[in-house]
Amino acid sequence: MTDVWTPPRPKPVSWRVEYYAYRGMEFAIGLLPGGFAARMGAALGAMGYHFLSKRRQTVLRNLRIAFAGEKTMAEIHELAREVFRRTGANLVASLHTATIDRAGLAEAMEVVGLEKFQAAVREGHGVVAVLAHMGNWEAMAQQFPFLIPEGFKGATVYRPLNNPLLNARVEATRARAGTALFSKKDSPLAMMAFLREGGALGLLSDQRAGNTGELIPFMGRLTSCTPLPSIFARRTHARVLGVSITTLKPGRWRLAFHELKGEPTTVGCMALLEEIIRTSPADVFWLQERWRTGRRNPLLLEGKPSRDSSAPVATKYRRVLVWLDPVPAAEPALPPSEQPDIVYEFMVPSPTLRPEWVAADARLHVRGSGDYAEALRKADEAETLPLDVVLLTRENTELMRACQRVGIRGFLCKPTATP
């Protein structure tokens, strides 16, 4: 699985406070019309865009990577604002849909392509539903079992909440319609057994998979992708379908099924996930870092190389800015990278001539009289793809703090000159 779940330390007082606060919000929002609850959430999300600067940096970075070469910076900034509005709307609306009945769910959720899903289930080999954190996924989780033909079962995989009281509430809400629940701490063998019995299993597949994932391009950029949909499909002969959730208007969504093109490899499943995301990028939960740099060495990527010969080549490189102050006489030795998707850029103080050892096609930034943060922002905005890492050749506390302020990873590599 993508994470190792460990039981949280007991915090009985704070757990109860959180639980009763959640139940209170759930009750109050459940009294509101669905459209009003969604609009209220959108207003809260719009406020979050302005006040949650770190989250805003994360969303903008994700969108710049995902849509570099497709959208202008102005379009990406507007999409980021809409992402916050939709995220707020979907989160608040999920509290509302947690309290409504089956008729209310059917009214809130339009379904497209249901015949594809039901035909796949009736084949009897099981169905792996590839999902993204997208739209009102709480409503989808509750609607899911009602879409399954009679005589078959549905299940979803979830990450247990740290608060056991809240976790029990969420489990009860999702299971009330008859959905089986697998925790991420459960054995994959149990999930495969469920598929072999003809069940339909929903798998959220849009998060980083760490060292257990496969390194393949996703939205054009190399990252660790979960192999679970592919593994489950190949070992159980289950069909793979994708599920998207798109906002139609406040309080109403469209759930659509998408067919896998080609074989159920990790590459194929991630291509399906990308198709799902592109149906409505504004409805996707972009607030978590999808293409995060490595912790110990930001030039190394977590994950295992893909063995799929059909894996595409990464089209979006990683930008690494080497901060040269002072400028060395010879090319510095930089940290190693196992992937060929890195492009080095260089920052030099003004006035400085272009060092002879800098390649003619390498981008050279010249730091003016402004502060470090201003120089970093200017270099970052030189193109749509964001800067991924700033490599420092000597200790500089002020520069490291500036990196934190602008949301770019700073890394001290202390290189030595090459002979």
N, C-alpha and C positions, 0 to 999 in steps of 0.2 A: 504494500500500500504506500501512499505518498507520505504518510506521517505515522509515527509511533505514538499511540495514545497511552498516557499514563494517568492514573487516578489523581485528581487534584487534592491538595492539602485541605483538610476540613476548615471551613470558615462559616460556621452555622449562623452567626448574626448577619453578616453581609449577604449570605445566600438568601436568607429570609427577606431581607430588605429588598433585594433585587427581585425576588419572586413576587412579592406583593405589589411592588411598583409595576412590574410587567403585567400582572393580572389586572391591576387597576387601569392601565393604559388599554389593555385588550378589551376590557369591559366598556370603557368610555368610547373608544373608537368603534366598537361594535354597534353602538347606538346610532352612529352617524350613517348617512347614505354613503354607499361605496365611492361614488364620484367625488363627493365632498372630502372624504378621507384621503383620497389620492391627491386632490388639489392641495390640501393642507400639507401633505408630505412633500409635494413639489416645492411649496413655499419654504419649508424647512431646508430642503436640499439646496435651494438657491442661496439661502443664508450660509449653509455649509461651504459653498464654493468660495465665498468671500472670507470666511473666518478660519477654515481648516487649511492653512497654507501647506502643511506637509502632505496632506491627502491630495490637495490640488496639484502639487508637484508630481505626485505619483501618477495621477490620472493623465496629466499632460504628457509625461514621459511615455506611458503605455500607448497613448493615442498617437504620439509622434512616431513611435516605432511601427505600430500597426498600419498607419496610413501614410507613411513617408512615400512621396512620389505620386500620391493619389489626391491628397488634400493640401491646401495652403495652410500656413500657420494661422491665419485668421479663421479659416474653417475649423481647424483643430481646436482653437480656443473656444469657439462657439459650441462645438460638439462637447467639449469638456463641461461647459455650463449646463448643457442639456443632460449630460450624464449625471450630474449632481441632482438636477431636478427630477429626473426619472428614478434615480436610486432612492431619493427621499420618498417619492410617490409610491414606489413598489414596496419599500420597507413598511411604511405606515399602512398601505393597503393590505399587506400580508397579515397585519394584526386584525384587520376587519374581516378578511376572508377566513381567518381561523375560527370565527364564530358563526358563520352562515351555514345553511343546510345545503343539500344536494341541488335543490332547485335554484338557490342563490348562486351556487358555483356554476351551474349550467348557463345562467344568465350573464355571469361575469366573464366566461371563457368561451370563445368561439373556437371550434376545432376544424382544422383543415387537413385532409389526407388521412383521415381515420381508417379508411378502407385499406390503405397500405399496411398500417400497423396491425389491424385485426387479421388480415390475411397472413401476415408473417407469424403472428402468434398461433394461428390455427395450424400452421405447418407442424407444430409440436416439438420443435427443436430448441425452443427458447428464443428470446429477443433481448439483445443488449441495446438499451436506449442511451445514446450519447447525449449528455446534457451539459449546459453551461450555467453559471450563476447569472441568470438573465431574467428580466421581467419579474412578475410575481410568482416566483418558484414555489412559494408556500401553497398558492392556489393550484398550481400544477401538481404538486405532490398529493394533494387531496383529490384532485380530479382524476389522476392517473388510474386508480383501480376501477373507476366507472367506465373507462374506455376499453377495458380488457374483456374479451368474449367470455361468456359463462363457461365455467369449468376450468378456467386457467387462473393463475395467481400473478400478482404484481408485487414488486419490492423495490426499495431504494436503499442506497448506501449513504450513510451520514456520519458526520464527525460528532461524537458526544460533546455536549456543552460542559464546561468546567463546573457550573452550578448544577448539582444533581436535581434540585427542585425544578429549575427551569427545564432541565433536560427531560425530566419525567413529563412535564406539561407538553413539551414539543412532541415527544413520542406519542402521548395520548392523542394529541390533535391529528397527527399524521396517520395513526393506526386506526382511527375511529371508522374509516371507510373500508377497512380490511386490508390495508397495505402492510406487507411484512417489512421489517426494518433490519438491515444489517449495519452494524457499527464498523468503522474502519479498523477496529481492533479484532474483529471477527476473522476467522480463517477464510481465505479465498476459496478453499475447497468446499466450504459450505455454500458459497455463492454459486460455484460451478455446479454443485449438486442441484441447486434450485433451478438453474438454467436447463439442466438435463431433464428435469421433470416438466419442462415446457413453460417455465415461468418467464415473466418479463422483468428485467432488472434495469433500473435507472442508475447511471453512473455519471456523476459530475466529473468532467474530464478537462476543465480549463485551467487548473492550477499547476504550479510547478511540481514536478515529481521527484526532485532531489536526485540523489545518487542511484535510485532504483529506476529512474526514467531513461528514455532513449533520447539521444541528442539528434534532433531533426529540426529543420526550419519550420517555424510556426508563424504565420503572417510574414514570412520571408526572413525571420531572424532565428538563428540557432538558439534552442533552449531545451530543457529537460521536459519531455512529454510522457504522460502516463501510458504504459503499454497494456494496462488492464483490459480495456475494451477488446483489443486485438487478441490478447492471450485467452480471454474467456470465449471469444467467438471461435477461435481456431481449435481450442480443446473440447468444446462442447458442440460445435457445428451450429451455434446460435446465429440468427440473423442480426445484423447491425442496422439500426435506424437512428437518425438524429432528431432532436426535438428543439424547436425554437419557440420563444414566447415574446410576442411583440405587442406593445401598447397600441390599442386602437383609439382610445379616448380615456380620460380619467375614470378609472374603475372598471375598465373593460379591456380584455387582452385576446390575442389570437394565438392559439397553440397549433403549431404546424409540424407535421412529420416529414423528414427528408430521407431519401434513399441513399445508401452508400454507393459510391461509384468505384468499381473495381474490387480488389480483394480486401479482406478485413485486416490489413497490416496496420501498424501504428501510423505509418505515413498516410494511409487511406483514411483512418479514423480521425486524424488531425485535420486532414483536408475537409472532412465532413464537418468537424467542429468549426473550422473557419467559415464554411458556408453558412452554418447556423448563426454565427456572430454577425456576419455581414447582412443578415436579414434586417437587423436593427441594432447597430452599434451603440446607440444611445441607451438601450435597455440593458446593456451588459454591465456587470459589476467590475469596473476597472480600478477600484480603490486598493487593490493588492498588487504588489510588484510582480508582474509576469515574467519579466526578463531581468531578474536581479543578478548582480555581479557576485562572484564568489567571495566568501568571507575572508579566507586566508590569502588567496591570490586572486584579485579581481579579473585576471586574464584567463584563468582556468574556469571551465564550465562544469557544473555538476551533471552527472549522467553518463550513460554508457553509449559508445558509438553505435549507430544504427547499422544492422547487418542487411538492411533492405537495399538491394541494388537500385531500386526505383526511387530512393530518397532524393528529393531535389537538392540543388545547390543553394546555399543561403544567398539571397540577393541583397540583404541589408546588413552591412558590416557594423562592427563595433568601433566607435570613435574613442581613441585614447589620446589624451592631451598630456604631453611630456613638458613639465614646467622647468625651464632652464634659467636659473638665476643663482649664480652666474653661469654664463654659457661655457661649457667645457671645450677644450681645444680639439678633442677627438670624440667620436660617437660613443655615447654611454652604452653599457650593456644593460638591457632592459629585462624584466622578468620574462620567463619563457611562457609560451602559449602553445597548446596542442591543436588549436584550430586556426585555419588560415583566413578568418573573417575579420581580422583586426587591421585598422588603418591608424597609423600614428600621425599626430599633429604636434606642433611644437610652439611653445610660448616663450618669447624672449623679451627682455626689457628694452625700452627705447632710450637712446638710439642704439641699434645693433644691426650690423650687416648680417645677411644670411650666412650661417655657418657653412663651410665648404662641404661638410659631411652630411648635410641635410639633402635628401633626394630632391631633384628638381620638381617632381610632381607632388611633394609633400606640402601640406598647408602650413604656413608659418603665420602665427599671430604675434602681434607686437603690442606689449602692454604699455598703455599710455600713462597719464598722470593720475588716473582714477584709482580707486581701491581695488583689492583683489576680487571682491564679489562682482564689481562692474566688469572687470576684464573677463571673468569666467562666464558671465551672462552673454557678453558680446561674442565670445568664442563658441558658446553653446548654440546661440541663435544664428550662427553662420550658415547653417543648413537645417532642414526639417528634422533629420535624425538627430537625437540628442547626444551630447557627450556622455559617455558611460563612466569613464574613470579619468582622474587627474593623477599622474605619476609625479611624485616629488623626488628630486634628486638629493635633497638635503632637508633636514628638519625645519619646519616653518609653521609654528602654531597658529599664526594669524591666517595663513593660507588654508590650513586645515579647517579652521572655523568658518572661513568663507565658503569652503566646499559644502559644509553642513548647511549653511544658510540657503544656498542655492539648490541643494538637493542633488549634488554630484559626489560620487564616492572619491575621497582622497586617499592615496596609498603611498606610503614612504618606501621606496625600493632601494635607496642607497646604492646605486649602481657604481661600478668601477669602469674606468675607460678601457675600451678594447685595445689590444696591441696593434 
